[in-house]
Amino acid sequence: MPSPAPSGPAELAIAFRKALADAGLPDRQPAFERPRQREHGDWATNIALTLAKPVGRPPRDIAATILEHLAAPNDVERVEIAGPGFVNVHLSHAALEGIVRAAVRQGASWGRRNATGPAPSANVEFVSANPTGPLHAGHGRQAVLGDAIANLLDATGWKVTREYYFNDAGTQMRLFGESVAAATRGEEPPEHGYRGAYIAELAGEIASSSLDSDDVIGSAYQSILQRIVATLQRLGVDFDEFFGERTLHESGALDRTVARLRTAGHVYETDGATWLRTTSFGDDKDRVLVRSDGTPTYFAADCAYLAEKFGRGYDRCIFVWGADHHGYVGRLKAVADAEGFGRDRVEFVVHQFVNLFRDGQPVRMSKRTGDLVTFDELIDEVGPDAARYTFLRFSSDVTIDFDIAEVVRQDRENPVYYVHYSHARIAGIMRTATERGVQPGTADDAQLQRLLHPTEEELVRRIGEFPEVVEYAAGERAPHRVARYAEELAEAFHRFYTECTVVSDDSELTTARYWLCVATRQTLVNALGLLGVSAPDRM
């Protein structure tokens, strides 16, 4: 019979709550954490310390009482009291065997969970760069961050829509269109207009297509949008929805939004302009919806767009923005409250900027645009995997110093190479096993109790952490936790590989280690998959 998945916080919490009830102690939901030191077990809880004050007894006494009434799950080897009253749980070796079998059995589903009940829905909007020019490295960071967050939500039971919102109306689009139109006539762009080789290219395309001047803006932004989509597809980023600001104007959504907010009593007039009283909902100042000349502000479009999203029935709207948009967070949360959606249903993941270097020297100039390096140029140099992984291994609130020379280095100091090499090494071991005629059978039949070397047990425990890492990374919108986990797993595998020969004359041990390699490989594949990074079989 296959081993069940080992006991985790959920199973342990049930046992501990029953012990509390049987001991006549107040009911609490115990929290379990991974101890930092291996000798402290697989799980630890401070439940006894939290009960000391309400019960009026020393924590160690409470812990002893809990243990007297505790019926631990079968795969728990022992439970101990430590320090001032922590309770440490040590899993049995059979539990470790269950981890290997669970990873193998669940395959591509290992680390994922399905929603209990109806799946909650989330709209994740990211990139949303105005179609006025090619994407740069900062856009690339946002693209992979938003995509990975969407992957994590999907892995933890959410129904996810990836959305790109583009500004096809307003001053910037007008200037962009006028810049291209001027280039078709061989003239300089207007003040504050757009320059660069791509403007000349667009002008050449449009001039050769004999478009009327009124169609220049539409044709130019459609061409740029197509180029943006092509760049994102090179990175493995695909969107479910593209939404243009112009739709809000043409459908009357802006007028309806202002009217709705006015009816709710949140709108007032002053100096000929229409204002939204966002200070009533925590914003630092009120915001203009309609200027004194009657034109709606970009903020009005944001309000209408937020209402449009919730009108599609999403439970959560998540915006992935660059740090230059940080000031918009408070005002949109205020709008969510004013509209009655609730600010808790609106989330903002704000990421810091990217500095490009080559061998420690700043890289600022683009061969193609004469300005910032385009993201296409960066992908050309380092490849999509290295770009994605490097962006994702840092927390979103950290500025990234992206050194192109370091990212393409082929040694263990380069994290993406090291993780890729680990997977390729495992694939090589499995090829060797096949060449030597190893018949591995199934993981359920393997003698996994033979996996007693400290590096083997350490590797199994690291594999067992994967579902928790996915859950945490999804909840915190923190894909970097998955990337760092992949590096830790690769390090644990290399310690195992250095100390333990996988294919040997001992057929039982060979088979057990073979399936440990399979479980490791599957976990690496799943972790990299959440990051949108491939897992090569050969380097």
DRENLUMNU-257653 format. One line per 2 residues: their letters; for each residue x, y, z of C-alpha. Coordinates in steps of 0.2 Angstrom, whole numbers, always signed. Example, Ala and Ser with C-alpha at 12.3 -4.5 7.8 and 13.67 -1.06 7.14 Angstrom:
BEGIN
as	+62,-22,+39  +68,-5,+36
//
This chain:
BEGIN
mp	+0,+0,+0  +7,+17,-4
sp	+11,+28,+11  +0,+43,+14
ap	+7,+61,+13  +15,+64,+30
sg	+6,+74,+44  +7,+93,+42
pa	+0,+108,+52  -18,+103,+48
el	-17,+85,+54  -7,+90,+69
ai	-19,+105,+74  -33,+92,+74
af	-24,+81,+86  -18,+96,+97
rk	-36,+103,+98  -43,+87,+104
al	-29,+86,+117  -34,+103,+123
ad	-52,+98,+124  -48,+82,+133
ag	-37,+91,+146  -50,+104,+149
lp	-40,+118,+142  -46,+133,+132
dr	-48,+129,+113  -35,+137,+102
qp	-30,+134,+84  -11,+130,+86
af	+1,+137,+74  +15,+126,+68
er	+32,+132,+61  +47,+123,+54
pr	+61,+125,+68  +77,+133,+62
qr	+88,+119,+70  +85,+102,+64
eh	+87,+95,+82  +71,+104,+86
gd	+61,+92,+75  +50,+94,+60
wa	+37,+105,+67  +36,+117,+83
tn	+21,+126,+91  +20,+139,+105
ia	+2,+134,+110  +7,+132,+128
lt	+15,+149,+129  -1,+157,+122
la	-12,+148,+135  -1,+153,+150
kp	-9,+170,+154  -27,+164,+152
vg	-24,+148,+161  -13,+155,+175
rp	+0,+141,+174  +18,+140,+168
pr	+19,+136,+149  +30,+120,+152
di	+16,+113,+164  +3,+117,+151
aa	+14,+108,+138  +16,+93,+149
ti	-3,+92,+151  -6,+93,+132
le	+6,+79,+129  -3,+68,+142
hl	-19,+69,+132  -11,+70,+115
aa	-15,+56,+103  -2,+60,+89
pn	-4,+54,+71  +4,+37,+67
dv	+18,+45,+58  +24,+56,+72
er	+39,+47,+81  +40,+58,+96
ve	+34,+75,+104  +45,+84,+116
ia	+44,+100,+127  +58,+112,+124
gp	+64,+129,+131  +51,+139,+140
gf	+37,+129,+134  +38,+125,+115
vn	+32,+108,+109  +42,+100,+96
vh	+36,+87,+84  +48,+74,+76
ls	+41,+64,+61  +45,+46,+59
ha	+55,+39,+45  +40,+32,+37
al	+33,+50,+36  +49,+54,+26
eg	+45,+39,+15  +28,+46,+12
iv	+35,+63,+6  +45,+54,-8
ra	+30,+44,-13  +18,+59,-13
av	+29,+69,-24  +31,+55,-36
rq	+13,+50,-36  +6,+67,-38
ga	+18,+72,-52  +14,+89,-60
sw	+1,+92,-46  +14,+90,-32
gr	+14,+107,-22  -3,+112,-29
rn	-20,+112,-21  -38,+114,-27
at	-50,+126,-20  -62,+119,-7
gp	-79,+125,-13  -81,+137,-28
ap	-64,+143,-34  -61,+162,-30
sa	-58,+173,-45  -44,+185,-47
nv	-40,+198,-61  -21,+201,-61
ef	-17,+216,-71  +1,+219,-76
vs	+13,+227,-88  +0,+238,-95
an	+13,+249,-103  +6,+263,-114
pt	+8,+257,-133  +20,+272,-137
gp	+36,+262,-138  +45,+245,-135
lh	+46,+237,-117  +61,+241,-107
ag	+69,+230,-93  +57,+237,-79
hg	+43,+232,-90  +51,+214,-91
rq	+52,+213,-72  +34,+217,-70
av	+29,+205,-84  +37,+190,-76
lg	+32,+196,-58  +13,+197,-63
da	+14,+181,-73  +22,+171,-58
ia	+9,+178,-46  -5,+172,-58
nl	+4,+155,-58  +4,+154,-39
ld	-14,+159,-37  -19,+146,-50
at	-8,+133,-41  -18,+137,-25
gw	-35,+135,-31  -39,+152,-39
kv	-47,+155,-56  -36,+168,-63
tr	-37,+181,-78  -22,+189,-84
ey	-26,+207,-91  -17,+220,-100
yf	-24,+238,-99  -18,+250,-112
nd	-20,+268,-114  -26,+271,-131
ag	-33,+288,-127  -27,+305,-119
tq	-12,+316,-121  +2,+303,-123
mr	-7,+294,-137  -10,+310,-146
lf	+9,+315,-144  +14,+298,-150
ge	+3,+299,-165  +8,+316,-169
sv	+27,+311,-168  +24,+297,-180
aa	+14,+308,-192  +28,+321,-191
at	+41,+308,-195  +31,+302,-211
rg	+33,+320,-217  +51,+321,-212
ee	+48,+334,-198  +54,+335,-180
pp	+42,+328,-167  +31,+340,-157
eh	+36,+347,-140  +37,+332,-128
gy	+34,+320,-142  +43,+304,-145
rg	+59,+300,-154  +70,+285,-158
ay	+73,+273,-172  +56,+264,-169
ia	+47,+280,-173  +55,+281,-190
el	+51,+263,-193  +33,+265,-189
ag	+33,+281,-200  +40,+271,-214
ei	+26,+257,-212  +12,+270,-211
as	+19,+280,-225  +19,+265,-237
ss	+1,+260,-232  -6,+277,-238
ld	-17,+279,-222  -26,+295,-219
sd	-19,+306,-206  -34,+303,-194
dv	-29,+284,-194  -11,+287,-190
ig	-13,+286,-171  -23,+270,-172
sa	-12,+262,-184  +4,+267,-174
yq	-2,+261,-157  -9,+244,-165
si	+8,+241,-172  +17,+245,-156
lq	+5,+234,-146  +8,+220,-158
ri	+27,+222,-155  +24,+222,-136
va	+14,+206,-137  +27,+198,-147
tl	+41,+203,-134  +30,+196,-120
qr	+27,+180,-129  +46,+177,-131
lg	+46,+178,-112  +32,+165,-111
vd	+19,+178,-105  +2,+177,-112
fd	-14,+187,-108  -32,+182,-107
ef	-39,+200,-109  -33,+216,-117
fg	-43,+231,-112  -41,+248,-120
er	-45,+265,-111  -55,+271,-126
tl	-68,+258,-122  -72,+267,-106
he	-75,+283,-115  -85,+276,-130
sg	-96,+266,-119  -101,+280,-107
al	-93,+271,-93  -84,+286,-86
dr	-101,+296,-86  -110,+282,-77
tv	-96,+281,-64  -96,+299,-60
ar	-115,+299,-59  -115,+284,-47
lr	-102,+292,-36  -112,+308,-36
ta	-128,+299,-31  -118,+291,-17
gh	-114,+308,-10  -95,+307,-14
vy	-94,+320,-27  -93,+339,-26
et	-90,+354,-37  -77,+368,-34
dg	-68,+380,-46  -78,+373,-60
at	-70,+355,-58  -79,+339,-52
wl	-70,+331,-37  -71,+314,-28
rt	-70,+316,-9  -57,+302,-7
ts	-51,+309,+9  -67,+302,+17
fg	-59,+285,+13  -41,+288,+19
dd	-33,+296,+4  -22,+311,+8
kd	-32,+323,-3  -47,+324,-14
rv	-45,+320,-32  -52,+328,-48
lv	-63,+318,-59  -68,+331,-72
rs	-57,+346,-76  -65,+363,-77
dg	-64,+362,-96  -75,+347,-95
tp	-62,+334,-100  -61,+318,-88
ty	-45,+315,-79  -35,+299,-80
fa	-41,+296,-62  -59,+296,-68
ad	-54,+282,-81  -46,+272,-67
ca	-62,+273,-57  -72,+267,-71
yl	-60,+254,-75  -60,+247,-57
ae	-79,+247,-58  -79,+238,-75
kf	-68,+224,-67  -79,+221,-52
gr	-94,+221,-64  -86,+206,-72
gy	-88,+197,-56  -70,+195,-49
dr	-68,+192,-31  -51,+201,-31
ci	-42,+214,-42  -23,+213,-41
fv	-13,+227,-49  +6,+224,-52
wg	+14,+242,-53  +31,+250,-54
ad	+37,+260,-39  +33,+276,-49
hh	+14,+272,-47  +15,+270,-28
gy	+6,+286,-26  -10,+279,-34
vg	-12,+265,-21  -21,+276,-8
rl	-33,+284,-21  -39,+268,-29
ka	-42,+260,-12  -52,+275,-8
va	-62,+272,-24  -65,+254,-20
da	-73,+259,-3  -83,+273,-11
eg	-90,+261,-24  -94,+248,-10
fg	-82,+235,-17  -71,+236,-1
rd	-53,+240,-1  -48,+223,+4
rv	-53,+216,-13  -41,+227,-21
ef	-22,+223,-20  -7,+232,-26
vv	+10,+223,-29  +23,+237,-31
hq	+40,+233,-38  +56,+243,-38
fv	+67,+247,-53  +80,+238,-62
nl	+98,+244,-65  +107,+236,-79
fr	+126,+232,-78  +139,+223,-88
dg	+154,+217,-78  +149,+230,-65
qp	+148,+245,-77  +131,+253,-80
vr	+122,+249,-96  +110,+263,-102
ms	+110,+265,-120  +100,+255,-133
kr	+108,+250,-149  +90,+252,-157
tg	+82,+267,-149  +96,+277,-142
dl	+88,+277,-125  +84,+264,-112
vt	+89,+246,-117  +74,+237,-124
fd	+68,+221,-116  +70,+212,-133
el	+89,+217,-132  +90,+210,-115
id	+82,+193,-120  +93,+192,-135
ev	+108,+193,-123  +103,+182,-109
gp	+88,+172,-115  +71,+171,-107
da	+75,+158,-94  +89,+168,-86
ar	+79,+184,-88  +64,+177,-79
yt	+73,+168,-65  +84,+183,-61
fl	+70,+195,-60  +60,+183,-49
rf	+73,+178,-36  +72,+195,-29
ss	+58,+202,-18  +47,+215,-27
dv	+52,+228,-15  +71,+227,-19
ti	+79,+236,-33  +88,+224,-44
df	+106,+227,-51  +105,+215,-66
di	+123,+212,-72  +122,+204,-89
ae	+139,+196,-88  +135,+188,-71
vv	+118,+181,-77  +125,+172,-92
rq	+140,+164,-82  +140,+145,-82
dr	+145,+141,-64  +137,+138,-48
en	+139,+156,-43  +125,+159,-56
pv	+109,+154,-47  +99,+150,-63
yy	+113,+140,-70  +115,+131,-54
vh	+97,+126,-53  +97,+121,-71
ys	+112,+111,-69  +104,+101,-54
ha	+90,+96,-65  +101,+91,-79
ri	+112,+81,-67  +97,+71,-61
ag	+91,+68,-79  +109,+61,-82
im	+108,+50,-67  +92,+43,-73
rt	+99,+40,-90  +114,+31,-82
at	+102,+20,-72  +93,+15,-88
er	+110,+11,-97  +115,+0,-83
gv	+99,-10,-83  +91,-3,-67
qp	+73,-9,-65  +66,+4,-53
gt	+49,-4,-51  +37,+9,-43
ad	+40,+21,-29  +27,+12,-19
da	+37,-4,-19  +54,+4,-16
ql	+63,+0,+0  +63,+19,+5
qr	+67,+14,+23  +85,+12,+16
ll	+87,+31,+14  +95,+34,+31
hp	+110,+44,+26  +109,+62,+34
te	+110,+70,+17  +96,+59,+11
ee	+84,+63,+25  +89,+82,+23
lv	+84,+81,+4  +68,+72,+8
rr	+63,+85,+21  +67,+99,+9
ig	+56,+91,-4  +42,+90,+9
ef	+43,+109,+12  +37,+113,-6
pe	+19,+113,-4  +21,+125,+11
vv	+32,+136,+0  +19,+137,-14
ey	+6,+141,-1  +16,+155,+7
aa	+22,+162,-9  +5,+163,-16
ge	-3,+171,-1  +11,+184,+1
ra	+12,+187,-18  +30,+183,-17
ph	+37,+172,-31  +55,+175,-25
rv	+51,+162,-11  +49,+149,-24
ar	+65,+154,-33  +75,+154,-17
ya	+68,+137,-12  +73,+130,-29
ee	+91,+135,-25  +90,+127,-8
la	+83,+111,-15  +97,+111,-28
ea	+110,+113,-14  +102,+99,-4
fh	+103,+88,-19  +121,+92,-22
rf	+126,+87,-4  +116,+71,-7
yt	+124,+67,-23  +142,+71,-16
ec	+139,+59,-2  +129,+45,-9
tv	+131,+35,-25  +115,+33,-33
vs	+118,+18,-45  +128,+4,-36
dd	+129,-14,-34  +116,-13,-20
se	+100,-15,-30  +88,-11,-16
lt	+98,+5,-11  +99,+10,-30
ta	+81,+9,-32  +77,+19,-16
ry	+89,+33,-22  +82,+32,-39
wl	+65,+37,-33  +72,+50,-22
cv	+80,+58,-37  +63,+56,-46
at	+55,+66,-32  +68,+79,-32
rq	+67,+81,-51  +48,+83,-50
tl	+49,+96,-37  +62,+106,-46
vn	+51,+105,-62  +36,+111,-53
al	+45,+125,-44  +53,+131,-60
gl	+36,+129,-69  +28,+141,-57
lg	+42,+154,-61  +39,+150,-80
vs	+57,+144,-82  +61,+128,-91
ap	+70,+113,-84  +83,+106,-96
dr	+89,+88,-96  +106,+92,-103
m	+117,+107,-101
//
